C-alpha cells in the first residue's frame, strides 16, 4: 500500500518540502531552522530583518536548489529517518497545509512566498525533561552550568519581527522554552487580534501543560483555528522522572481544568503529544488510557526521539517492545478504532529503530553508557534514581553488557 512518503516522492522527489519556501523558523537560542524538526542551518536570526535571510541568504538558496533537484538536505535527516521507518513524517504532514495546486506551483517554479512563522521567544522553561537540552530549557542550562544558554530572551526581537511580517501569514506556531511563561506570547495573541489578523490565522502552541492558561482562551478563540498541544510523555509516577520537576498529580489537575474550560470555545482544539524515548516506551498505551479518562482519546499524537541519540527508544530490550505490542493488541481488541490502530503502527516504528540500533552492538553499548552517565548526573542533581521509576532500566543496562 502506498504511504504518504511514497505519494510525495512519486509526485515530486525524495527531498522536496514546502517549508523552506514558505516559512521562517527559529530555535529557542536564535538559530535559523527550516522547520521545527530540522537541524539549524548555521544562520543566526538576530538581524535587523529576518526576511533578508529567508529570501536572500546563499545557504537558503542552496537548500531550496537541492530540494527541487531531489538532492539530500542534511538538515532534514529526521524526516528522512522517520519516513524510512513508517512512511510518514513531519514533511508529509505539513504538505497537507497547502492546496495541491500551490505545492505544484512552488515545485515547478521555485517560488518563495512567506506564509507561515514558527517562532520561539526564548529558552525560559520550568521543566528539565530527560530528552531535552540546554538550548531549549533554561532549567537544564542552569543545572548543567551552560552559561551561554542559561536564559536566552528573544521576546522583544521576536515580537518586533512578528509585527513587521504579519501580513499574509496564515500559519503561526510557537513552542519553547515554555511559551506560557514568556511575555511575548500573550502580546503576540493580542497583536494579531487587535490588528484583525487573527481571523485568518491557524495558530499552534506546544506547551508543557504546567500553566493553566484558561484566562487566555477568549483571545485564542478569536483565531481562525487555535491548536494547543500538551506534552505529556508519561501517565503515572514515571512522569515525575522524565519531566522533572513536574509531577503527575499536579499535571492531571491542570489537564482536567483546561479540558473543561475549553469546551465553551469553538475555535480551540486541544491535543496531547507524547515524545517516546528509551525511558518511557512502556507508557505508550498508558498515556492513551489516561487521555480516555479526560475524553481526549482522539487527540493523541505520538513521536519518537532521534536526538539526543542516547535517548532513542530502540535501546530498550526486545521484551519491552513485545510487552508493549501485546498491550496494544489487547487494547485494540477492547474497542477497535483508528486511533488505537495508530498505536500498533507506532510499535512497528519503534521496532525499526530497535533493529537499526542492534545492528551495531558496539555503538549501542556506547549509547547506553552515555545514558548511564546522564542518569547518575540526574540522581546527584535531582535526587531521583531512574531505577525507582523505569521498571526495565536495570535489565536493559545489564543485558547489553
C-alpha positions as CSV (number, residue, x, y, z in Angstrom):
1,X,0.0,0.0,0.0
2,X,1.3,3.5,-0.9
3,X,2.5,5.6,2.0
4,X,2.3,9.4,2.4
5,X,6.0,9.4,1.7
6,X,5.6,7.4,-1.5
7,X,3.0,9.8,-2.8
8,X,5.3,12.8,-2.3
9,X,8.3,11.0,-3.8
10,X,6.2,9.9,-6.8
11,X,4.8,13.4,-7.5
12,X,7.9,15.4,-6.6
13,X,11.0,13.8,-5.3
14,X,12.6,12.4,-2.1
15,X,13.8,15.8,-0.8
16,X,11.2,18.4,-1.7
17,X,9.4,20.0,1.2
18,X,7.2,23.1,1.3
19,X,8.6,24.6,4.5
20,X,11.9,26.2,3.3
21,X,9.9,28.0,0.6
22,X,7.1,29.3,2.8
23,X,8.2,29.5,6.5
24,X,10.6,31.3,8.8
25,X,11.6,29.2,11.8
26,X,14.0,29.7,14.6
27,X,15.3,27.8,17.5
28,X,14.9,29.0,21.1
29,X,18.5,30.3,21.0
30,X,18.1,32.2,17.8
31,X,19.3,29.9,15.1
32,X,17.6,29.7,11.7
33,X,15.8,26.4,11.1
34,X,14.0,25.1,8.0
35,X,11.1,24.0,10.2
36,X,10.6,22.9,13.8
37,X,12.1,19.5,13.1
38,X,15.2,20.4,11.1
39,X,18.7,20.9,12.3
40,X,19.9,24.6,12.5
41,X,21.2,25.8,9.1
42,X,24.0,27.9,10.6
43,X,22.4,31.3,10.3
44,X,21.8,33.5,13.4
45,X,18.4,35.2,13.1
46,X,19.2,38.4,15.1
47,X,19.5,40.6,12.1
48,X,17.5,43.8,11.6
49,X,15.1,42.0,9.3
50,X,14.6,38.2,9.4
51,X,13.2,38.1,5.9
52,X,16.5,39.2,4.4
53,X,18.0,35.9,5.3
54,X,14.8,34.0,4.4
55,X,14.7,35.4,0.8
56,X,18.4,36.1,0.1
57,X,20.8,34.1,2.2
58,X,23.0,31.9,-0.1
59,X,22.6,28.9,2.3
60,X,18.8,29.1,1.9
61,X,19.2,29.3,-1.9
62,X,21.3,26.2,-1.9
63,X,18.9,24.2,0.3
64,X,16.0,25.1,-2.0
65,X,18.0,24.2,-5.1
66,X,18.8,20.8,-3.6
67,X,15.2,20.2,-2.7
68,X,14.0,21.0,-6.2
69,X,16.7,18.7,-7.6
70,X,15.9,15.8,-5.3
71,X,19.3,16.0,-3.6
72,X,19.7,15.1,0.1
73,X,19.4,18.0,2.6
74,X,21.4,17.1,5.7
75,X,19.4,19.3,8.0
76,X,16.3,17.2,7.2
77,X,17.6,13.9,8.4
78,X,14.9,13.3,11.0
79,X,12.1,13.3,8.4
80,X,14.2,11.0,6.2
81,X,14.7,8.6,9.1
82,X,11.1,8.7,10.1
83,X,9.8,8.1,6.6
84,X,12.1,5.1,6.3
85,X,10.6,3.7,9.5
86,X,6.9,4.5,9.0
87,X,6.3,6.0,5.6
88,X,5.3,9.3,7.1
89,X,6.9,12.3,8.8
90,X,6.6,15.9,9.6
91,X,7.3,16.6,6.0
92,X,4.3,14.5,4.8
93,X,2.1,16.2,7.4
94,X,2.9,19.8,6.6
95,X,2.5,19.3,2.9
96,X,-1.2,19.0,3.7
97,X,-1.4,22.6,4.9
98,X,-1.4,23.8,1.3
99,X,-3.6,23.1,-1.7
100,X,-2.1,20.7,-4.3
101,X,-2.0,23.5,-6.9
102,X,0.0,25.7,-4.6
103,X,2.5,23.0,-3.9
104,X,2.8,22.2,-7.6
105,X,3.5,25.8,-8.4
106,X,6.3,26.1,-5.8
107,X,7.9,22.8,-7.0
108,X,7.6,23.8,-10.7
109,X,8.8,27.4,-10.4
110,X,10.8,27.6,-7.1
111,X,8.5,30.4,-5.9
112,X,9.4,31.7,-2.4
113,X,6.5,33.2,-0.5
114,X,6.3,33.8,3.3
115,X,3.1,32.2,4.5
116,X,4.0,30.9,8.0
117,X,6.1,31.7,11.1
118,X,7.4,29.2,13.6
119,X,8.8,31.5,16.2
120,X,10.3,30.7,19.6
121,X,10.6,33.5,22.2
122,X,13.5,32.1,24.2
123,X,14.6,29.2,26.5
124,X,12.8,30.0,29.7
125,X,11.3,26.8,31.0
126,X,10.2,25.4,34.3
127,X,10.9,21.7,33.4
128,X,14.1,19.8,32.7
129,X,12.8,16.8,30.6
130,X,15.2,14.0,30.1
131,X,15.2,14.2,26.3
132,X,15.6,18.0,26.2
133,X,18.7,20.1,26.4
134,X,20.1,23.5,27.5
135,X,19.2,25.0,24.1
136,X,15.5,24.6,24.9
137,X,15.3,24.7,28.6
138,X,16.8,27.4,30.9
139,X,16.4,25.0,33.8
140,X,18.6,22.4,32.2
141,X,21.1,25.1,31.2
142,X,21.3,26.1,34.9
143,X,21.6,22.6,36.1
144,X,24.4,21.9,33.6
145,X,26.0,25.3,34.2
146,X,25.8,26.1,30.5
147,X,26.3,29.9,30.9
148,X,25.8,30.6,27.2
149,X,22.3,29.2,27.3
150,X,21.1,29.9,30.8
151,X,18.4,32.3,29.7
152,X,18.1,33.3,26.0
153,X,15.5,36.0,25.8
154,X,14.2,36.7,22.3
155,X,10.9,38.2,23.4
156,X,11.4,41.8,22.1
157,X,13.2,40.7,19.0
158,X,10.7,38.0,18.0
159,X,7.7,40.2,18.7
160,X,9.1,43.0,16.6
161,X,9.7,40.7,13.7
162,X,6.2,39.3,14.0
163,X,4.7,42.8,13.8
164,X,6.9,43.5,10.7
165,X,6.0,40.4,8.8
166,X,2.4,39.6,9.9
167,X,0.6,40.5,6.6
168,X,-0.1,37.4,4.6
169,X,0.6,35.0,7.4
170,X,-1.9,32.1,7.6
171,X,0.0,29.7,9.9
172,X,1.8,30.5,13.1
173,X,3.4,28.1,15.6
174,X,5.4,28.6,18.7
175,X,7.0,26.3,21.3
176,X,9.7,26.9,23.9
177,X,11.1,27.0,26.3
178,X,7.6,27.2,27.7
179,X,5.6,29.7,25.7
180,X,3.1,30.4,28.6
181,X,6.0,31.8,30.7
182,X,7.3,34.2,28.0
183,X,5.8,37.7,27.9
184,X,5.8,37.9,24.1
185,X,3.4,35.0,23.8
186,X,0.4,36.9,25.1
187,X,1.5,40.1,23.4
188,X,1.5,38.2,20.1
189,X,-2.0,37.0,20.6
190,X,-3.1,40.5,21.5
191,X,-1.4,41.9,18.4
192,X,-3.0,39.6,15.9
193,X,-6.4,40.2,17.5
194,X,-6.1,44.0,17.7
195,X,-4.9,44.2,14.0
196,X,-7.8,42.0,12.9
197,X,-5.4,39.4,11.6
198,X,-6.3,36.5,13.9
199,X,-9.4,35.5,11.9
200,X,-7.1,34.5,9.0
201,X,-4.5,32.6,11.1
202,X,-4.3,29.0,12.2
203,X,-2.2,29.2,15.4
204,X,-0.4,26.3,17.1
205,X,1.1,26.3,20.5
206,X,3.1,23.4,22.0
207,X,3.1,23.7,25.8
208,X,4.4,21.5,28.7
209,X,1.0,21.9,30.2
210,X,2.2,23.2,33.6
211,X,0.4,26.6,33.2
212,X,-3.3,26.9,33.4
213,X,-4.0,29.3,30.5
214,X,-7.8,29.5,30.8
215,X,-7.6,33.3,31.1
216,X,-6.1,33.4,27.5
217,X,-8.8,31.3,25.9
218,X,-11.0,34.2,24.9
219,X,-8.0,35.6,23.0
220,X,-7.3,32.2,21.5
221,X,-10.8,31.8,20.3
222,X,-10.5,34.9,18.1
223,X,-8.3,33.0,15.7
224,X,-9.5,31.1,12.7
225,X,-8.3,27.9,14.5
226,X,-6.2,27.5,17.6
227,X,-4.5,24.2,18.4
228,X,-2.8,23.7,21.7
229,X,-0.7,20.6,22.1
230,X,0.2,19.5,25.6
231,X,3.4,17.4,26.0
232,X,2.8,14.6,28.5
233,X,5.3,11.6,28.0
234,X,4.0,9.5,30.9
235,X,0.8,8.8,32.8
236,X,1.9,7.5,36.1
237,X,4.8,8.2,38.6
238,X,7.3,7.9,35.7
239,X,6.2,11.4,34.7
240,X,7.9,12.7,37.8
241,X,11.2,11.4,36.5
242,X,11.0,12.1,32.8
243,X,9.5,15.6,33.1
244,X,11.2,16.7,36.3
245,X,10.4,18.7,38.5
246,X,6.8,18.3,37.3
247,X,4.5,15.8,39.0
248,X,1.7,13.7,37.6
249,X,-0.7,14.6,40.3
250,X,-0.3,18.4,39.5
251,X,-0.4,18.0,35.7
252,X,-3.6,15.9,36.0
253,X,-5.4,18.6,37.9
254,X,-4.4,21.2,35.3
255,X,-5.4,18.9,32.4
256,X,-8.9,18.5,33.9
257,X,-9.4,22.2,34.3
258,X,-8.1,23.0,30.8
259,X,-10.3,20.3,29.1
260,X,-13.4,21.5,31.0
261,X,-12.8,25.2,30.4
262,X,-12.0,24.8,26.7
263,X,-15.4,23.3,25.9
264,X,-17.1,26.7,25.6
265,X,-14.7,27.8,22.8
266,X,-15.5,26.5,19.3
267,X,-12.1,27.5,17.7
268,X,-9.9,25.9,20.3
269,X,-8.7,22.4,19.8
270,X,-6.7,20.6,22.5
271,X,-4.1,17.9,21.6
272,X,-1.8,15.8,23.7
273,X,1.6,14.7,22.5
274,X,4.0,12.1,23.7
275,X,7.6,12.0,22.7
276,X,8.7,8.4,23.1
277,X,12.2,7.6,24.2
278,X,14.2,4.9,26.0
279,X,12.8,5.8,29.4
280,X,9.0,5.9,28.5
281,X,8.4,3.2,25.9
282,X,6.2,1.4,28.4
283,X,4.0,4.5,28.6
284,X,2.6,4.5,25.0
285,X,-0.7,2.7,25.8
286,X,-0.9,4.0,29.4
287,X,-1.0,7.6,28.1
288,X,-3.8,6.8,25.7
289,X,-5.8,5.1,28.5
290,X,-5.2,8.3,30.7
291,X,-6.4,10.5,27.8
292,X,-9.6,8.4,27.6
293,X,-10.4,9.4,31.2
294,X,-10.2,13.0,30.0
295,X,-12.4,12.4,27.0
296,X,-9.3,13.3,24.8
297,X,-8.5,9.8,23.3
298,X,-8.9,11.1,19.7
299,X,-6.4,13.9,20.4
300,X,-3.2,11.8,21.0
301,X,-0.1,12.3,18.8
302,X,3.0,10.2,19.2
303,X,6.5,10.8,18.0
304,X,9.9,9.3,18.9
305,X,13.2,10.8,19.9
306,X,16.1,10.7,17.4
307,X,18.3,13.3,19.1
308,X,20.0,13.0,21.6
309,X,20.9,9.6,20.2
310,X,21.3,8.0,23.7
311,X,17.6,8.6,24.3
312,X,16.4,6.6,21.3
313,X,13.6,4.2,22.2
314,X,15.2,1.3,20.3
315,X,17.7,1.0,23.1
316,X,15.2,-1.0,25.2
317,X,15.3,-4.7,25.4
318,X,13.1,-6.6,22.9
319,X,10.9,-7.9,25.8
320,X,9.8,-4.3,26.4
321,X,8.6,-3.9,22.8
322,X,7.0,-7.3,22.9
323,X,5.1,-6.4,26.1
324,X,4.1,-3.0,24.6
325,X,2.8,-4.7,21.4
326,X,0.8,-7.3,23.4
327,X,-0.7,-4.5,25.5
328,X,-1.6,-2.5,22.3
329,X,-3.2,-5.6,20.6
330,X,-5.3,-6.3,23.7
331,X,-6.3,-2.7,24.0
332,X,-7.3,-2.6,20.3
333,X,-9.5,-5.7,20.8
334,X,-11.3,-4.0,23.7
335,X,-12.6,-1.2,21.5
336,X,-11.4,-1.2,17.9
337,X,-10.8,2.2,16.4
338,X,-8.5,4.2,14.2
339,X,-6.5,5.9,16.9
340,X,-5.9,2.6,18.6
341,X,-4.6,1.2,15.4
342,X,-2.2,4.1,15.1
343,X,-0.6,2.9,18.4
344,X,0.0,-0.5,16.8
345,X,1.5,1.2,13.8
346,X,3.8,3.1,16.1
347,X,5.1,0.0,17.7
348,X,6.3,-1.1,14.2
349,X,8.2,2.2,14.0
350,X,9.8,1.5,17.4
351,X,10.9,-1.9,16.1
352,X,12.6,-0.3,13.1
353,X,14.6,1.8,15.5
354,X,15.4,-1.2,17.6
355,X,16.7,-3.2,14.7
356,X,18.8,-0.3,13.4
357,X,20.4,0.2,16.8
358,X,21.0,-3.5,17.4
359,X,22.8,-3.8,14.0
360,X,25.8,-2.2,15.7
361,X,26.2,-3.6,19.2
362,X,29.4,-1.6,20.0
363,X,27.6,1.7,19.2
364,X,24.6,0.6,21.2
365,X,26.8,0.0,24.2
366,X,28.3,3.5,23.8
367,X,24.8,5.0,23.8
368,X,23.8,3.0,26.9
369,X,27.0,4.1,28.7
370,X,26.2,7.7,27.9
371,X,22.7,7.2,29.2
372,X,24.0,5.7,32.4
373,X,26.3,8.7,32.9
374,X,23.3,11.0,32.5
375,X,21.1,9.1,34.9
376,X,23.9,9.3,37.5
377,X,24.2,13.0,37.0
378,X,20.4,13.4,37.4
379,X,20.5,11.3,40.5
380,X,23.0,13.6,42.0
381,X,21.3,16.8,41.0
382,X,17.6,15.8,41.2
383,X,17.8,13.2,44.0
384,X,15.8,10.7,41.8
385,X,17.0,7.2,40.9
386,X,16.0,6.0,37.4
387,X,15.6,2.5,38.8
388,X,12.8,3.6,41.0
389,X,10.7,4.9,38.1
390,X,11.6,3.0,35.0
391,X,11.0,-0.8,35.6
392,X,13.1,-2.2,32.8
393,X,16.1,0.1,33.2
394,X,18.3,-2.2,35.2
395,X,17.7,-5.2,32.9
396,X,18.3,-3.1,29.8
397,X,21.8,-2.0,31.1
398,X,22.7,-5.4,32.4
399,X,21.6,-7.4,29.3
400,X,23.7,-5.4,26.9
401,X,26.8,-6.0,28.9
